[in-house]
Amino acid sequence: MQIQLSLELLRVVEQAAIASARTMGTGDRHKADQAATEAMRQVMDHVPMDGTVVIGEGERDEAPMLFIGERVGAAVHNQNYHYPAVDIAVDPLEGTNLCATGAPNAITVLAASEKGGLLHAPDLYMEKIVVGPSCKGAIDLDAPVIDNIRAIARRLNRDKEDLVVIVLDRPRHQKLIEDIRAAGARIRLISDGDLSAGISAAVVGAGVHAVMGTGGAPEGVLTAAALRCLNGEMLARLVVSKAEHQERLAKMGITDPKRIYETEDLAPGRQIIFACTGVTDGNILRGVRFFGDGTRTHSLVMNLEERQVRFIDSVHLEKRPDVKVRFA
């Protein structure tokens, strides 16, 4: 995969963030998601790749664009040139409700790898534990919560009371929340956005030490792609609660519904690229800022093969002869 592809994919998430940020605070989550998806698809058409969406907005009948199985990239329009084959996972706007209400941590997200480098995850829930590099090998998805809290505290050389665990604020997490508090750790409840939370857990200094609970499996694959680049760890297991879930897994060739997936099972690629841009201000990324002479974005772009993690602050200038660039 070409190294230059990282910056091409940066443009994709930047433009999706700008488009969705223009809907921020309007209260219309569907409009926000549509704006991000349309912008992402439009820019992706010009990226020099032969891409296939493996994690997207849904199946063809449910999503007008960026549906699972859709081909994207310049190869779609130019059959006479050989472009690299790439698997693509997208969440055009993680946190549609966050964007609609102006709440923190809405981001646009894209991950890419060589073919087969990202698990084709079914659209089910998934149990998850996410930690940073210092805690790799210390967690166990089947262990009691207090054991995981103790293990994380030992690895970080902290008291349990100093730990912050992010949990989605959902009724299904009531027991988990009680167990974490009983173990002595503190909780940051979030309404949406466990993908951005997972990234925060793997970045030292973000003030987050773990993410626990049940969230979407597609978001789990994207999180795993980011963690591969950040040297973090994720353990996950699909939540199979209905007969139709079993049927869906069988069609996808998943024979063990109780399997515990590790980070490299979810994102096994050797040439992973991960890119995200803040839409609203968050733990590690600032949101889109509009000003008289243009737009400013803050992004995270990572390349596993090159071992590069870039925080990119971009100014997108208006096309006017009197435009000015300001510092800070």
Secondary structure, 3 states (H helix, E strand, C coil): CCCCHHHHHHHHHHHHHHHHHCCCCCCCHHHHHHHHHHHHHHHHCCCCCEEEEEECCCCCCCCCCCCCCCEECHHHCCCCCCCCEEEEEEEEEECHHHHHHCCCCCEEEEEEEECCCCCCCCCCEEEEEEECHHHCCCCCCCCCHHHHHHHHHHHHCCCHHHCEEEEECCHHHHHHHHHHHHHCCEEEEECCCHHHHHHHHCCCCCCCCEEEEEEEHHHHHHHHHHHHHHCCEEEEEECCCCHHHHHHHHHCCCCCCCCCECHHHHCCCCCCEEEEEECCCCCCCCCCEEECCEEEEEEEEEECCCCEEEEEEEEEECCCCCCCCCCC
